[in-house]
Each structure stands twice: as C-alpha cells, then as structure tokens.
Amino acid sequence: MSSNGRFQERFITPSVFEKVEERYLAGPNGWLLFAACNSGMELGAQVRHEYEGMLRLHGVGEYEIPLLGTSEEPITRVFDDTETCPRLPEHVAGSNAYVFQSTHDRRSENTVNENIQQLLQVVRTLRAHRAMTVTVVTPYAPYSRQDKPSFMRREAVLARLFADQLEVAGSNALLTYHPHERSLYGFYEPKMTFVALSGMDLFIDLFDGFRGWKDVVCVATDAGSAGFNVVYGGAMQIPYAIANKFRREKDETDLLGIIGDVQGKKIAIITDDEMSTGGSVRHTVESLNTQYEVEKIYVAVSHMKMQPAAVAGLVEAHEKYGLAEVHVTDTVPQTQELMDLPFVTVHSLARRFAATINRLHYNRSVSDLFFRL
C-alpha cells in the first residue's frame, strides 16, 4: 500500500495532468505535434507561426506548438556511409503529428527521391514511437504528373507507388496543394485520406478586381487544365479559352491555336497548376499578344518548378509580349534568380495550411474554409 501510495504521489498527481493539458492542444486524434524533415523546416516553422497567431487572434491564449526538426536540431542525421537515421528529441506518444517536407528543393543537394526517403523514415519513426496519427504535408505532391502511363510508352504509375510507400510507412493522410490530376484521390482512398487544396481561392483573390469585366478572358494552357479554367471563369464571371497544344519529345510543345472567346479581349489571365520549362505558358502568352492583340497578360501558377535556364523565356515574354505579372506560390522553394524578377510575386501558403490543419486536427470540415461550387 505504501509503495503504491508513493507511486501515485510521484507520478500521477493532478499537477502532472495540468502541465500536460497546458502544453498540448488536445484533439480527437491526439495532441497536436509538428515535425519537419530536413527540407521542410522553413515550411513547418511558417505554418506553426500562422497557427499560433490564429490561436491568439481568437482568444485561445499563448500556445507554443511543439516543432521537432529545426536547423539547430534536425531530425534526420546522415552517417558517413550516407545512410540516414531520424532521431526524435522528445516523446511523441499519443500525438496527432503533421510532418512537413518539400520534396522539390533546389536549395538542397538532395534529389526528390532522397527527400521522399527521409519523409518515409520520419513517418515510420513517429509511428514506431506511438504517434497516434500521422499526416504528411507535401505542398507539391511528388510524381503527381505520373498518374498514368504515357501513350505507347512502357511506364508504371509512380504516383500510386508514392501513395503505397506512405501507407506502408504508417501515414494516415496526405495534405497537399492543387494536384496535377484528380485521379490521385483514388490512390489513397479508403486506407488513407487525401486532402488537396484546389488553388482556386488564391487565383480568385489575386484577380478579384477583374471580376465581371467584359474585356478579360481566362486561358488554360492545355486541355488538361480546361476543367479548372471553366470553373475559374465562372467564379470570376469572365469567359474562358483553352490553348490547344501538342507535346513532342524532350518536353517541347507546339501551340496549335487557342479555342474560345478571345477576340477583342484586352486582358488575359493564364492559370496553371505547375510550370517547369515554361514552354506552354510562353507560347500561350506570345500567341495571345501577337495573334489576338491582347495587351496585358497575367500568369498564376501554383507550383513553380522552373529551371534557372528557362527564366530568360519569362523575361522575354515580359519585355516583348505583354506579360505583366507572374504570381507563384512557395509550394516549391524558389530560386533567387526568379524571385529577383520585378514582375514575379511569390505568395506564402502557410496561413492556408495552418487553417486546414486546424480543421483536420479537430475533425471539422475543410471545405468550409475555401471556394465551393
């Protein structure tokens, strides 16, 4: 009896529970925890800053969300033989963990596949040490363009492989932004949850001043993004058009024409989910300006993956073909060469991710936050 009494007095006094309650934001899936892989530290810190700011704004109080993985103390260490080993600096049992990783990061020497491997190892480590649930946060979903084999090519569906890897590692959900294809949902359900923010809200906010203008048209760079563009045009109350292109080998494209209500328009808004070589956008801008006499062209891209060598094409379009502004997000960390261009603006998504994580943490609707039909 006396030993049991001492045990109770030392370990489970009410003060212990009070400290735990003060420290953690408890939800139905565990207490809130952020963890950042080596290429997700900046993103994790930004989202935590926004989340804590939202708590203060709504009168919840001063909370410091635990964040594992900083430049001073990274989770993943690299041994001399180049093997990697995640180590957690504190306990994670019972947590609802959100793991941040930028899989495409040119500031790092790591390849996309190396960043994915680090991500998988961190997820497995969290689950091995009894995190209750783990949600992976990759603003750009890797391999999302490989959701089906190319026509008459011997390929595999690598987007499905990435989903399978997350499941095997122990992830419960993936949170991402503006996926290349909606088919990705089918690779995750029902064993995992796939949460994808559409990108529609940001594009509407950027150009809301053009809503209902008769001399403005929104243009998709290809048929693949036509569905998104039609919805965007409806939300903006402006007509839409689609650039008809043919993709050759080595990512070269031929623009065959623009289909839609373009005649007589003075302003065009080009939206796209991602840009790598910039060829499709560049050809569309040139065609709109030279063939249809569109005077000002605005470009909004969710994922800017442009190679440094392709930046010159944007500069040429700005100087010769009426490209007025380019708006991109920070889903992919941008090179300084691109950020230094005066007509390019990079928009942070940290607040959108923070608001979404808040809804997920408490099992509330995410769609209430964003644009809906």
C-alpha positions in Angstrom: 0.0 0.0 0.0 2.7 2.4 0.9 4.7 1.8 -2.2 1.6 2.2 -4.3 0.9 5.5 -2.5 4.3 6.8 -3.2 4.0 5.9 -6.8 0.7 7.7 -7.1 2.0 10.7 -5.3 5.1 11.0 -7.5 3.7 10.2 -11.0 0.0 10.8 -11.3 -0.8 13.8 -9.1 -3.2 16.3 -10.6 -0.4 18.8 -11.2 1.0 16.4 -13.8 -2.2 16.4 -15.7 -2.4 20.1 -15.5 1.0 20.5 -17.1 0.1 18.1 -19.9 -3.1 20.0 -20.5 -1.3 23.3 -20.7 1.3 22.1 -23.1 -0.8 20.2 -25.7 -3.7 21.2 -27.9 -5.7 18.0 -27.5 -8.0 16.8 -30.3 -9.9 13.6 -31.1 -6.8 12.2 -32.9 -4.2 13.1 -30.2 -2.3 16.2 -29.1 -1.0 18.5 -31.8 2.6 18.0 -32.9 4.5 19.4 -35.8 7.6 17.6 -37.3 9.8 18.9 -40.1 12.0 16.9 -42.3 15.3 18.4 -43.4 13.7 20.2 -46.5 10.6 21.1 -44.6 12.0 23.1 -41.7 11.1 26.5 -43.2 7.6 25.4 -44.1 7.0 23.8 -40.7 8.1 27.0 -38.9 5.9 29.2 -41.1 2.8 27.1 -40.6 3.4 26.9 -36.8 3.8 30.7 -36.7 0.5 31.2 -38.5 -1.3 28.6 -36.4 -0.1 30.1 -33.1 -1.1 33.6 -34.4 -4.6 32.3 -35.2 -4.9 30.9 -31.6 -4.0 34.3 -30.2 -6.3 36.2 -32.6 -9.3 34.0 -31.5 -8.5 34.4 -27.8 -7.4 30.9 -27.2 -4.2 32.0 -25.4 -0.5 31.7 -25.8 0.4 28.2 -27.0 3.7 27.0 -28.4 3.1 24.1 -30.7 5.9 21.5 -30.4 8.0 21.5 -33.5 10.5 18.7 -34.0 13.1 19.4 -36.7 15.0 22.7 -36.8 18.2 23.9 -38.4 19.8 23.7 -34.9 18.5 20.2 -34.2 17.4 18.4 -37.4 15.5 15.1 -37.0 17.4 13.3 -39.7 21.2 12.7 -39.5 23.4 11.5 -42.3 26.1 9.0 -41.4 29.5 8.7 -43.1 28.3 5.9 -45.3 25.4 8.2 -46.5 22.7 6.2 -44.7 20.2 8.4 -42.9 18.7 8.0 -39.4 15.8 10.0 -37.9 16.0 10.5 -34.1 13.3 12.2 -32.1 14.4 14.6 -29.4 11.3 14.0 -27.2 8.4 11.7 -26.7 5.6 11.7 -29.4 3.2 9.1 -27.9 -0.4 9.9 -28.4 0.2 12.8 -30.8 -1.6 13.9 -33.9 1.6 14.6 -35.9 1.9 16.7 -39.1 5.1 16.0 -41.0 6.4 18.8 -43.3 8.6 18.1 -46.3 9.3 20.0 -49.5 10.2 17.1 -51.9 11.4 19.5 -54.6 14.0 21.8 -53.2 16.8 23.1 -55.4 18.4 24.8 -52.4 19.3 21.3 -51.1 21.7 18.9 -52.7 19.1 16.1 -52.2 17.2 14.7 -55.1 13.4 14.3 -55.0 13.8 10.6 -54.2 16.2 11.4 -51.3 13.7 13.8 -49.8 10.9 11.2 -50.1 13.1 8.6 -48.4 13.7 11.0 -45.5 10.0 11.7 -45.3 9.1 8.0 -45.2 11.7 7.3 -42.4 10.4 10.2 -40.3 6.8 8.9 -40.6 7.9 5.4 -39.7 9.9 6.7 -36.7 6.9 8.7 -35.4 4.7 5.6 -35.6 7.3 3.4 -34.1 7.3 5.7 -31.0 3.5 5.6 -30.8 2.3 8.8 -32.6 -1.5 8.2 -32.7 -1.9 9.6 -36.2 0.5 11.0 -38.9 -0.5 13.4 -41.6 2.1 14.1 -44.3 2.2 17.7 -45.6 3.9 18.0 -49.0 2.6 21.2 -50.7 3.7 19.7 -54.1 2.7 16.0 -54.4 5.7 14.3 -55.9 5.2 12.2 -59.1 1.6 13.6 -59.5 2.2 14.0 -63.2 2.9 10.3 -63.4 -0.7 9.2 -62.5 -1.0 7.1 -65.7 1.4 5.7 -68.3 2.1 7.8 -71.3 0.6 6.7 -74.6 2.5 3.8 -76.1 5.3 4.0 -73.5 6.4 1.3 -71.1 5.9 3.1 -67.8 4.5 2.5 -64.4 2.1 4.6 -62.3 4.6 6.1 -59.9 2.1 8.4 -58.3 0.5 5.2 -57.0 3.8 4.0 -55.8 4.3 7.1 -53.7 0.9 6.6 -52.1 1.7 2.9 -51.3 5.0 4.0 -49.7 3.3 6.5 -47.4 0.8 3.8 -46.4 3.5 1.2 -45.6 5.5 3.8 -43.7 2.5 4.4 -41.4 0.9 7.6 -42.7 -2.8 8.2 -42.2 -3.3 11.1 -44.6 -1.6 13.4 -47.2 -2.2 17.1 -47.2 -1.2 18.8 -50.5 -2.0 21.7 -52.8 -3.5 21.9 -56.3 -2.7 18.4 -57.5 -2.0 17.9 -61.2 -4.7 15.3 -61.5 -7.8 14.5 -59.5 -7.1 10.8 -60.1 -4.7 10.9 -57.2 -7.6 10.6 -54.8 -8.2 7.0 -56.0 -4.7 6.0 -55.0 -5.3 6.9 -51.3 -8.9 6.1 -50.5 -10.1 4.3 -48.4 -7.0 3.3 -46.5 -5.6 6.8 -46.3 -7.1 10.3 -46.5 -6.2 12.6 -49.4 -6.7 16.3 -48.7 -5.9 18.6 -51.6 -6.5 22.4 -51.6 -7.6 23.4 -55.0 -5.7 26.7 -55.6 -8.9 28.3 -56.8 -9.2 30.6 -53.8 -5.8 32.2 -54.3 -6.3 32.8 -58.0 -9.7 34.4 -57.3 -8.2 36.6 -54.6 -5.4 37.7 -56.9 -7.6 38.9 -59.7 -10.8 39.7 -58.0 -10.6 43.2 -59.3 -11.3 41.9 -62.8 -14.4 40.1 -61.8 -17.2 40.6 -64.4 -15.0 42.6 -66.8 -16.1 42.0 -70.4 -12.7 42.6 -72.0 -11.0 40.0 -69.8 -10.6 36.3 -70.6 -9.1 33.4 -68.5 -7.0 31.0 -70.5 -5.9 27.4 -69.8 -2.5 26.3 -71.3 -3.9 22.9 -72.3 -6.9 20.6 -72.3 -5.7 19.0 -69.0 -6.4 22.2 -67.1 -9.5 23.1 -69.0 -11.9 21.9 -66.3 -10.3 24.0 -63.7 -10.3 27.0 -66.0 -14.0 26.7 -66.8 -14.9 26.7 -63.1 -12.5 29.7 -62.5 -14.1 31.6 -65.4 -17.5 31.0 -63.9 -16.4 32.2 -60.4 -14.8 35.3 -62.0 -17.8 35.9 -64.3 -15.5 36.1 -67.3 -15.2 34.0 -70.5 -12.7 31.3 -70.8 -10.4 29.8 -73.5 -8.1 26.9 -74.0 -4.8 26.7 -75.7 -4.5 23.7 -78.0 -1.0 22.2 -77.9 0.9 19.1 -78.9 3.7 17.9 -76.8 6.7 16.5 -78.7 9.8 14.7 -77.3 12.0 16.4 -74.7 9.1 18.4 -73.3 8.9 20.6 -76.4 5.5 21.9 -77.3 3.8 23.2 -80.4 0.8 25.6 -79.9 -1.9 24.7 -82.5 -4.2 27.6 -81.6 -6.5 29.0 -78.9 -10.1 27.9 -78.6 -12.6 30.2 -77.0 -13.8 33.7 -76.6 -10.5 35.6 -77.2 -11.4 38.1 -79.9 -11.4 41.7 -78.8 -10.1 40.9 -75.3 -7.6 43.3 -73.8 -6.6 41.4 -70.7 -5.9 37.7 -70.3 -5.4 35.6 -67.1 -3.5 32.4 -67.6 -3.8 29.8 -64.8 -1.9 26.6 -64.5 -1.1 24.1 -61.8 2.6 23.9 -62.5 5.4 25.2 -64.7 8.7 23.5 -65.3 10.2 24.5 -68.7 7.8 27.4 -69.2 7.2 26.5 -72.8 3.4 26.2 -72.7 2.9 29.5 -70.9 5.5 31.3 -73.0 3.8 30.1 -76.3 0.4 31.0 -75.0 1.5 34.5 -74.0 3.1 35.1 -77.3 0.1 33.9 -79.2 -2.4 35.9 -77.2 -0.3 39.1 -77.8 0.7 38.7 -81.4 -2.3 36.9 -82.9 -5.2 38.3 -80.8 -3.7 41.6 -79.7 -4.2 41.0 -76.0 -2.4 43.9 -74.4 -1.8 42.7 -70.8 -1.4 39.1 -69.7 -1.3 37.9 -66.1 0.0 34.4 -65.2 -0.8 32.5 -62.0 0.9 29.2 -61.3 0.5 27.0 -58.2 3.8 25.1 -58.5 6.8 26.9 -60.0 9.3 24.2 -60.8 11.1 26.3 -63.5 14.7 25.5 -64.2 17.1 28.6 -63.9 17.9 28.3 -67.6 14.2 28.9 -68.5 13.9 32.2 -66.6 15.1 34.0 -69.7 11.9 33.0 -71.5 9.8 34.7 -68.9 11.9 37.9 -69.2 11.5 37.8 -73.0 7.7 37.4 -72.7 7.6 40.3 -70.2 9.6 42.6 -72.5 8.1 41.7 -75.8 4.7 40.1 -75.5 2.7 41.9 -72.8 3.4 39.6 -69.8 2.6 42.0 -67.0 2.8 39.9 -63.8 3.6 36.3 -62.7 2.2 35.0 -59.5 3.5 31.8 -57.9 3.3 30.1 -54.5 6.0 28.8 -52.2 5.0 25.1 -52.6 8.4 24.7 -54.2 11.2 26.8 -52.7 12.1 29.4 -55.4 15.5 30.2 -56.7 16.8 33.7 -56.0 17.1 34.3 -59.8 13.3 34.0 -60.2 12.5 35.9 -57.0 14.6 38.9 -58.1 12.4 39.5 -61.2 10.3 42.6 -60.5 7.2 41.2 -62.2 7.2 37.9 -60.2 5.4 37.7 -56.8 5.7 34.6 -54.5 2.7 34.0 -52.2 3.0 32.1 -49.0 0.5 29.3 -48.3 1.4 29.0 -44.6 -1.8 30.5 -43.4 -4.0 28.3 -45.7 -2.2 25.2 -44.4 -2.5 26.3 -40.8 -6.2 26.8 -41.1 -6.6 23.5 -42.8 -4.6 21.7 -40.2 -6.7 23.3 -37.5 -9.8 21.8 -39.2 -8.2 18.4 -39.6 -7.0 18.3 -36.1 -10.5 18.7 -34.7 -12.2 16.6 -37.4 -14.1 19.5 -38.8 -14.9 20.3 -42.4 -12.1 21.7 -44.6 -14.3 22.8 -47.5 -16.0 25.4 -45.3 -12.7 27.4 -45.5 -12.4 27.5 -49.2 -14.1 28.0 -52.6 -17.0 25.6 -53.3 -19.3 25.3 -56.3 
